Amino acid sequence: MWQDKQERAKELWQAYKRPVLVFAATLLIYDLLSGAKVACSRCPVPDMTPLQHFLFVFVGVESVLLPLWVYLIYARRKYEQDGYL
């Protein structure tokens, strides 16, 4: 029983490894390079640099594309198991 769960976990990791690693790398890069994150009325934050603006937009776009990528992997695996592909 434990081996079945372990094999299933390995299989899922192999299927979803790329989206997870891309997401983790993006979050790490964003946290390292993003600079100031919070602006309030009492503590003004300087305007975003072009790099910070690019990272903000990139992470926003990626936050839409990565779940779509994961869903497409899930759908492909489901249709393969059902015998449609």
N, C-alpha and C positions, 0 to 999 in steps of 0.2 A: 504494500500500500504506500509506504513512504517512498519507495523507488518510483512508483507511478507519478506521484506528485513532483518528485525531483526531475523526472524526465519531462513532465509537462512544463515545469518552470524553465528548463533549459530550452525547450521548443519555443516557448513564448519569448524568451530573451533573444533567441536567434531571429525570430520574426520581427520583433519591434526594436532591435538594437540600434539601428541607424537613427530613427526619429528621436529616441531617448538620448543618445549621445549628442546629436545636433542640438537638442534643446538644452542639455546640460552645459555644453560648450558655449552656447550663446548667452546663457544666463551668467556664466563665469566672466566672459568678456564684457558683457554689459555692466556687471557690478564693478569690475576693475576699472573700466574706462568712462563710466557715466558721470562721475563728478557729483555736484550738488543735486540732491533729489527732492528736497522739501523747500517750498517757499511759503512764507507766511507774511502777514502785514508788518510784523515787527522785525523780521530778519530778512531783508531783501537778498535775493540770490541773483548773481549776474546772469545775463542772457546766455542761452545755450550756445556752445561752440558748434561749428559745422559737424564735427565728429560726434558730439553728443546728440545733435539733431538726427544724424544718420542712424546712430544706434537706436534711438527712440523709435524711429520709423521702421527700421529693420525688425526690431523685436515685436512691434505691433503687427507687422505683416506676417511674421513667423508665427505669432500666436494664433493666427487664423489658418495658416497653411499646415502646421504640424498636426493639429487634430484631424484635418482632412486627410492627410497622409496616413495617419494611424487608422482612420476609418476605411480607407481604400485597402490597406493591408488586411484588415479584419474582413472586409467584404470578399476579397479574393480568396482568403483562407476558408471562409464559410462556403462559398460556391464550389471550391475544390472539394471540400468534404461532402457536400451534397451531390456531387457528380455532375455539375453543370459545366465545369471547365475541363 
